[in-house]
């Protein structure tokens, strides 16, 4: 038991360091490349004429600037710190699904906020789950239910996609990362799926 706790503590320190590095990289992207693209976009906007080339250059710079901003927010969304888990999950779903013809519903009942490290863990697991849905599920609907009941927290992410045979699928870095993150917090992460019947991911953790 003591050895397992030491391993969990080590994993938490690793995740914490990674989050610090993500945060720093997000700031660097925003303050460096993002600001340069913003200046370039503004100058192109001021000097563009009726030529198609100038218009295309402006649109290209503007789109690149928006991509950098979105990437920086995904690496460490300030909405998670400023407004909490509910707003962060809604923002994440909107960012990832609104242009993908995927309907989504986010139902979060967390009157008392989770500790910061747990908030980040929950957000990262949801982020990876959403990414897997986009890449593999061919889903048209995603539902997220999350609630805190006293010292217990639970989140379910359910999609109506194609599903898969769990034991027959090679576990990639993303899937392994979700289970590793949950294990570091002594949480239970369960994945239920079968072909043509969607997937349900359930996270449960004692606070």
C-alpha positions in Angstrom: 0.0 0.0 0.0 2.8 2.4 0.9 4.6 1.7 -2.4 1.4 2.2 -4.4 0.8 5.6 -2.6 4.4 6.6 -3.4 3.8 5.8 -7.1 0.5 7.8 -7.1 2.3 10.7 -5.5 5.1 10.5 -8.1 2.5 10.4 -10.9 0.8 13.5 -9.5 4.0 15.4 -9.4 4.7 14.4 -13.0 1.2 15.6 -14.1 1.6 18.8 -12.1 4.9 19.5 -13.8 3.4 18.8 -17.2 0.6 21.2 -16.5 3.1 23.9 -15.5 4.9 23.4 -18.8 1.6 23.5 -20.7 0.8 26.7 -19.0 4.1 28.2 -19.8 3.9 27.1 -23.5 0.4 28.5 -23.7 1.6 31.9 -22.5 4.5 31.8 -24.9 2.2 31.0 -27.8 -0.1 33.8 -26.9 2.5 36.4 -26.1 4.9 35.4 -28.8 3.5 33.9 -32.0 -0.1 35.1 -31.2 0.9 38.7 -30.8 3.1 38.7 -33.9 0.2 37.2 -35.9 -2.2 39.8 -34.4 0.1 42.7 -35.6 0.5 41.1 -39.0 -3.3 40.6 -39.3 -3.9 44.3 -38.4 -1.3 45.6 -40.8 -2.7 43.5 -43.6 -6.2 44.7 -42.8 -5.1 48.3 -43.0 -3.2 47.9 -46.3 -5.3 45.4 -48.1 -6.9 46.7 -51.3 -9.4 45.1 -53.6 -6.9 42.5 -54.9 -7.7 38.8 -54.1 -4.1 38.2 -53.0 -4.3 40.8 -50.2 -7.6 39.5 -49.0 -6.4 36.0 -48.9 -3.2 37.0 -47.0 -5.3 38.8 -44.4 -7.7 35.8 -44.0 -4.7 33.4 -43.7 -3.1 35.5 -41.0 -6.4 36.0 -39.2 -7.2 32.3 -39.2 -3.7 31.4 -38.0 -4.1 33.9 -35.1 -7.4 32.3 -34.1 -5.8 28.8 -34.3 -3.0 29.9 -32.0 -5.5 31.3 -29.5 -7.6 28.2 -29.5 -4.5 26.0 -29.1 -3.3 28.1 -26.2 -6.7 27.9 -24.5 -6.8 24.1 -25.0 -3.4 23.7 -23.4 -4.6 25.6 -20.3 -8.0 27.2 -20.5 -8.3 30.2 -18.2 -12.0 29.5 -18.1 -11.2 26.5 -15.9 -9.5 28.7 -13.4 -11.9 31.7 -13.7 -15.3 30.1 -14.0 -14.9 26.5 -12.9 -15.5 23.0 -14.3 -19.0 23.5 -15.7 -18.1 26.5 -17.9 -14.8 24.8 -18.9 -16.5 21.6 -20.1 -19.1 23.6 -22.0 -16.4 25.6 -23.7 -14.4 22.5 -24.5 -17.5 20.8 -26.1 -18.3 23.9 -28.1 -14.8 24.3 -29.3 -14.4 20.7 -30.4 -17.9 19.8 -31.6 -19.7 22.9 -32.9 -18.3 22.5 -36.5 -18.6 18.7 -36.5 -22.3 18.2 -36.8 -22.3 16.7 -33.3 -25.0 17.6 -30.8 -23.8 17.9 -27.2 -25.4 18.3 -23.8 -23.3 19.2 -20.7 -25.1 18.7 -17.4 -22.8 19.5 -14.4 -24.0 19.7 -10.8 -21.0 20.7 -8.7 -22.2 23.3 -6.2 -18.8 23.2 -4.4 -15.8 23.3 -6.7 -13.3 20.5 -6.8 -9.7 21.0 -5.7 -7.6 22.5 -8.5 -5.6 19.4 -9.3 -8.8 17.3 -9.6 -10.4 19.9 -11.8 -7.5 19.7 -14.2 -7.6 15.9 -14.1 -11.3 15.8 -14.9 -10.8 18.4 -17.7 -7.9 16.5 -19.3 -9.9 13.2 -19.2 -12.9 14.9 -20.9 -10.5 16.5 -23.4 -9.0 13.1 -24.4 -12.5 11.5 -24.5 -13.8 14.2 -26.8 -10.7 13.8 -29.0 -11.3 10.1 -29.3 -15.0 10.7 -30.2 -13.9 13.0 -33.0 -11.3 10.6 -34.3 -13.0 7.3 -34.0 -16.6 7.3 -32.9 -18.5 8.8 -35.9 -21.0 10.0 -33.3 -23.8 12.5 -33.8 -24.6 13.0 -30.1 -22.5 13.4 -27.0 -23.8 13.8 -23.4 -21.8 14.6 -20.3 -23.2 14.2 -16.8 -21.1 15.3 -13.8 -22.0 15.7 -10.2 -20.5 16.1 -6.8 -22.3 14.4 -3.9 -20.6 15.1 -0.6 -17.1 13.6 -0.9 -17.8 11.7 -4.1 -17.5 13.0 -7.7 -18.7 11.2 -10.9 -18.6 12.1 -14.5 -20.2 10.1 -17.4 -19.4 10.8 -21.1 -21.7 9.0 -23.4 -21.7 9.0 -27.2 -23.9 7.3 -29.8 -21.1 6.3 -32.0 -20.0 3.1 -33.6 -18.4 1.6 -30.5 -15.8 -1.1 -30.6 -14.6 -4.3 -29.0 -12.5 -3.0 -26.1 -10.1 -6.0 -25.8 -9.5 -6.1 -29.5 -8.3 -2.5 -29.8 -4.7 -1.5 -29.3 -4.5 1.0 -26.4 -2.9 4.2 -27.7 -1.2 6.9 -25.7 -4.5 8.9 -25.3 -6.5 6.0 -23.8 -3.6 4.9 -21.6 -3.1 8.5 -20.4 -6.7 8.8 -19.2 -6.4 5.6 -17.1 -3.0 6.7 -15.8 -4.4 10.1 -14.7 -7.3 8.5 -12.9 -5.0 6.0 -11.2 -2.8 8.8 -9.9 -5.8 10.2 -8.0 -6.9 6.8 -6.8 -10.0 7.3 -9.0 -11.9 4.6 -10.9 -12.2 5.0 -14.7 -14.5 2.6 -16.5 -15.1 2.3 -20.2 -18.2 0.4 -21.5 -18.6 -0.1 -25.3 -19.6 -2.6 -27.9 -19.9 -2.4 -31.7 -22.8 -0.3 -33.0 -23.9 0.6 -29.5 -21.8 3.7 -28.6 -19.4 4.2 -25.7 -19.8 5.3 -22.1 -16.8 6.5 -20.0 -17.4 6.8 -16.3 -15.0 8.5 -13.9 -15.5 8.2 -10.1 -13.3 9.7 -7.4 -13.5 10.1 -3.7 -12.5 13.6 -2.5 
